[in-house]
Amino acid sequence: MARTPTPAPAGEELSEGGRGLLLVDAVTDRWGTVPLPGGKTVWFECDTKH
């Protein structure tokens, strides 16, 4: 079963994984995951300013 990705906890900048989601969280308005058979989809949304 695929694991749900989570951002690295604060203070673990040198960890092996999770840093990419810190960037995604910083530059998007929303993100999440959808579990699928054999894997997962990670999605994000960026609001536009009119």
N, C-alpha and C positions, 0 to 999 in steps of 0.2 A: 504494500500500500504506500502511496506517495505521501511524503511528509508535507505539512503546510509550512511554507516559508515564513520566517519571522525575522525582523531586523535584529542585528546584534545588540545586546544590552549596552548601555552607556558604559564607557570605560574599557571596552574590549575592542578598540580600534585595530589591534594587531591579531584579532581572531582570524581563523581560516575562512569563515563564511558569514553572510548576513550584512556585510557592508553595502552591497549593491542596493538592498532594500532601504537602507538609510538615505541613499541618494534619491531613490524613487519617491520615498515619503517626503523628502525636502522639496522636490520640484514638481510634484503633482498635487491635484486637489483631492483625489480619491484613488485608492488601489485596493485590490483584493485578489483572491484566488478562487478557482473553480476546480474541484477534484474531478478527474476523468479516469476512465479505465486505463491503467498503464501509465498514468502521469497526472499532470495538472496544467491549467492555464493560469498565468498571472496576468492581470489586466490593470490598466490605469486610465484615468481621465484627467484632462487639463481643461479647466474652464477658459473660455475666451472672454476678453474684455472688449466691450463695444464702445 
